[in-house]
Amino acid sequence: MKRAAPTINLFLMAPVMRNPPIYTLHDLHTWVTLKHVLDAHEIMGLEAAYQAKAARQVDREGSRR
């Protein structure tokens, strides 16, 4: 699959591009370290897991009715 923006590192930019951003592009250029980026991805993964769990619970409750 061809990437739409091959020069952008989406691993670094994902925390900037989310709403609200975990850190800004300025932060990324001035003080964010690789550890910060890895922590941000862990946070985003946890949020996604919580959202998926909540969606499954809503589906189960809806199917009981």
C-alpha positions as CSV (number, residue, x, y, z in Angstrom):
1,M,0.0,0.0,0.0
2,K,1.3,3.4,-0.9
3,R,1.5,6.0,1.9
4,A,-0.1,9.3,1.3
5,A,2.6,11.2,3.1
6,P,5.8,9.2,2.9
7,T,8.0,11.9,4.4
8,I,6.0,12.2,7.7
9,N,6.9,9.9,10.5
10,L,3.5,8.9,11.8
11,F,4.9,7.2,14.9
12,L,6.2,10.6,16.0
13,M,3.3,12.6,14.8
14,A,0.4,10.5,16.1
15,P,0.4,12.0,19.6
16,V,0.5,15.5,17.9
17,M,-2.4,14.7,15.5
18,R,-4.9,13.4,18.0
19,N,-7.6,15.6,19.6
20,P,-6.5,16.9,22.0
21,P,-2.8,16.4,21.3
22,I,-0.7,14.8,24.0
23,Y,2.1,17.2,23.0
24,T,2.5,19.9,20.3
25,L,4.8,20.0,17.3
26,H,6.8,22.7,19.1
27,D,7.2,20.3,22.1
28,L,8.3,17.5,19.7
29,H,11.1,19.7,18.4
30,T,12.2,21.1,21.7
31,W,11.9,18.7,24.6
32,V,10.1,15.4,23.7
33,T,12.3,12.4,24.0
34,L,11.8,8.9,22.6
35,K,10.6,7.8,26.1
36,H,7.9,10.5,25.9
37,V,6.8,9.2,22.4
38,L,6.7,5.6,23.7
39,D,4.7,6.7,26.7
40,A,2.2,8.6,24.5
41,H,1.7,5.5,22.4
42,E,1.1,3.5,25.5
43,I,-1.5,6.0,26.6
44,M,-3.2,6.0,23.2
45,G,-3.3,2.2,23.3
46,L,-4.9,2.2,26.7
47,E,-7.5,4.7,25.6
48,A,-8.3,2.5,22.6
49,A,-8.7,-0.6,24.8
50,Y,-11.0,1.3,27.2
51,Q,-13.1,2.5,24.3
52,A,-13.3,-0.9,22.7
53,K,-14.3,-2.4,26.1
54,A,-17.0,0.2,26.6
55,A,-18.3,-0.4,23.0
56,R,-18.5,-4.2,23.7
57,Q,-20.4,-3.5,26.9
58,V,-22.9,-1.2,25.1
59,D,-23.4,-3.9,22.5
60,R,-24.0,-6.6,25.1
61,E,-26.5,-4.4,27.0
62,G,-28.3,-3.5,23.7
63,S,-28.6,-7.2,22.7
64,R,-30.3,-8.0,26.1
65,R,-33.2,-5.8,25.3
